């Protein structure tokens, strides 16, 4: 698990990037505030641990560009994003 200082350092490094990035990261307290200056969407995800019950969560996907772009992506072909959430 990453600590608060690690997440802050990651946000600082990503803000300085000249290229594009897309980061999928587990939601933790303060994460959305730390990355508030970036574009953010959510992906539905289900976590299971051992034989325990499945837990549905909305995992943040953070980018320095608008990932809701409706341009076809050659590797995915077509409309891969619907309503700000991954389809």
Secondary structure, DSSP 8 states (H G I E B T S, - for coil): ---HHHHHHHHHHHHT-SS--EEEE---TTHHHHTTTSEEEEEEEEE--TTS--EEEEEEEEESS-TT--S--TTT-S--EETTEE-
